Amino acid sequence: MASMTINSVNFGTAKGVKFEYVGLKVLQNVTCEKPHSVKFAPRTLTVNAAKAHSDGPVKKMGKSDEECEAAVVAGIVPEAPPVPPKPSAPAGTPLVTPLPLSKRPRRNRRSPRAAFQETSISPANLVYPLFIHEGEEDTPIGAMPGCYRLGWRHGLVEEVGKARDVGVNSIVLFPKVPDALKTSTGDEAYNNNGLVPRTIRLLKDKYPDLVIYTDVALDPYSSDGHDGIVREDGVIMNDETVHQLCKQAVSQARAGADVVSPSDMMDGRIGAIRAALDAEGFQHVSIMSYTAKYQMNPANYREALIETHEDEAEGADILLVKPGLPYLDIIRLLRDNSSLPVAAYQVSGEYSMIKAGGVLKMIDEERVMMESLMCLRRAGADIILTYFALQAARCMCGEKR
């Protein structure tokens, strides 16, 4: 708080009041003329606000409330710092008549931002995507500084622990499956002792309350590298792929997954997976559907509504939009047309772009990171899948690492 010193001020005279203002602003001498329209009882008052603050609270005089009120009525006003002077404008500022504005939004912006902030973000809004592999070492991902393929038994457990320490308790797993296990039909996707089910069981044993999202798609398990079974003419077979996805989702739920997330974009897969989960007794497992994703024509806006209505009707619990920042309008579209929670995926390209700008000193990485996440929340996302989850949560907690 700024401190003030008023030396030898006589309020009974017409002399100017000269004081020094010492605090957050640069030291300056300001002279104010006593306003003639205000009458003061002749007396001399000396206030040393800086000294008062340094000595702590003013000592009580032991007077009753009635005595204090009587003193004020009699004109004996207690000491207090003076009204601050009106700040002076820089030399050369034009003198203008104030604009006749009934509304000045800048008035509210003078208050601390948190007072009127419409959108907030916390670590609880973040889901941390983590890549896992069968090895024991953590392998850096070149295009994504700070991201690794984590060893499922060691590095992953440590990374999840770090995230939980700063309030991020939701993760989503993406596996790197050995090429020798990949087939054209992706059967490894529903191996109950495969990499993902093993990892889920390990994490749930270590952190029982951890919220685990999984990816439901065949591309990590397919020798063709596609989200579905590919016919010899290059067409991805929809219904046959859905059959495989149902078995994959059940396998993940059996291992302990909390939310299965179909990212394949096959028609009808949400309803089929819901039925398969329920038939196996996994009614409590949620489905987060990749509702609007880059497989769609990015020029199409209304198509997202078709996908939204289908996913809702089939039993989706969460609607996800991927990518995030380029699809802010789609996030808002879903938010305005559905009562379901909306998720946004801030993809690797968005992450790498901000990281590269920070390394090149073209942007303030931390500020752009936080603003990008806030933009996704403002557009309507309830949760955000982001590779910044750990870094952003540390910033929210006041850590600098």
C-alpha positions, 0 to 999 in steps of 0.5 A, a space after each residue: 500500500 502506498 504511504 503518504 507524508 503531510 508535513 505541517 498542514 494547517 487546514 485553517 489557512 488558504 495555503 497550498 498543501 504540499 506532500 510527498 507520495 511514496 509507494 508503488 509510483 515514482 517519488 513525486 512532489 505534488 501541490 494541491 490547493 485547498 478547495 474553497 467550497 469545503 469548510 474546516 474547523 481551524 486546527 493543525 493536523 499532522 499525519 504521517 501515514 508511512 510511520 503509522 503503517 510501519 508501526 502497525 495499527 493505531 493504538 486504541 484510545 479506550 473511548 466508547 462508541 458514543 464518545 467517538 461519535 461525539 468527538 466527530 460531531 464536535 469537529 474533532 475528526 480522527 487522523 487519516 491519510 488525505 484524499 490522493 491527488 488527481 494524477 497528472 497527464 503527460 505534457 502535451 495531452 490535449 484538453 478535451 470535453 469528456 465524451 457524453 458516454 453513459 456506459 464506459 466498460 473500462 470502469 469494470 476493467 479497473 477492478 481485479 480481473 477475477 472480480 468479473 471474470 466470466 471463464 475460469 480454468 483449473 487443473 481439474 479441467 485438464 486431461 493429460 494425454 500420455 504415450 506409452 510403450 513396452 520399453 523401460 526407458 522414456 523416449 523423447 518425441 522430437 516434434 513435441 519438446 517435453 513429451 516422451 513415449 513413457 515406459 509403462 512400468 516406470 516413467 508413466 507412473 512417475 509422470 502420473 504422480 507429478 500430474 496428481 501433485 498439481 491437481 491433474 487427476 485425469 489421463 488418456 493413454 495412447 500406446 505404441 504397439 510392437 509392429 510384430 503384433 499388428 494385423 490387418 484386423 487389429 486383433 491385439 486391440 482387445 488382448 486382455 493382457 495387451 499394453 493398454 489393459 496391463 497399464 490400466 491395471 497397474 495405474 489403478 493399483 497405484 492410484 485407485 482414484 485416477 480417472 483413466 480415459 482410453 482411445 478406442 480405435 484400430 490404428 495403433 494395432 493395424 498393419 495398414 495404419 488406419 482406424 478400421 479394417 481396410 478392404 482390398 480396394 482401399 475402402 474402410 469397412 464400417 460395420 466390421 470395424 465397429 465389431 472390433 471396437 466393441 471388443 476393444 472397449 469391453 477389454 479396456 473397461 474390464 481392466 478398469 478404464 473409467 471412460 472409453 473414447 472412440 476416435 475412429 469416426 465409424 457410423 453407429 459405433 457409439 450405440 454399439 459400444 454402449 450396448 456391448 458395455 452394458 451387456 458385460 455389466 459395465 454400465 458405469 463406464 462412460 463414453 467420450 465420443 470424438 464427435 467432430 474431428 479432422 476426418 470430417 471436411 473442415 469446411 463443413 459446419 452443419 455436419 458437426 450438428 449431425 454427428 452431435 445428434 447421432 452421438 447423443 441419441 446413441 448414448 454418448 456421455 461426453 462430446 469431443 472436438 478435435 483439434 481445439 483452437 482451429 475449431 473454436 466455432 465448432 466447440 461453441 456450436 456443440 455447447 449451444 446445441 447440447 447439454 452434454 459435457 464438451 471436451 476439446 483436444 488441443 492437438 500436438 500441432 497446437 502444442 508444438 507451435 506454441 513450444 516452437 514460438 517460445 524457443 525462438 523467443 517470438 512469443 511468451 510461451 507461458 502466457 500464450 499457453 494459458 491464453 490458448 487454454 482459456 480460449 478453449 474454455 471460453 468457447 465452451 469446453 468443460 475439459 481439455 485434453 492437452 499436452 500442456 496439462 502438467 506445465 499449465 497446472 504448475 503455473 496455476 499452482 504458482 510453480 516455476 519449472 
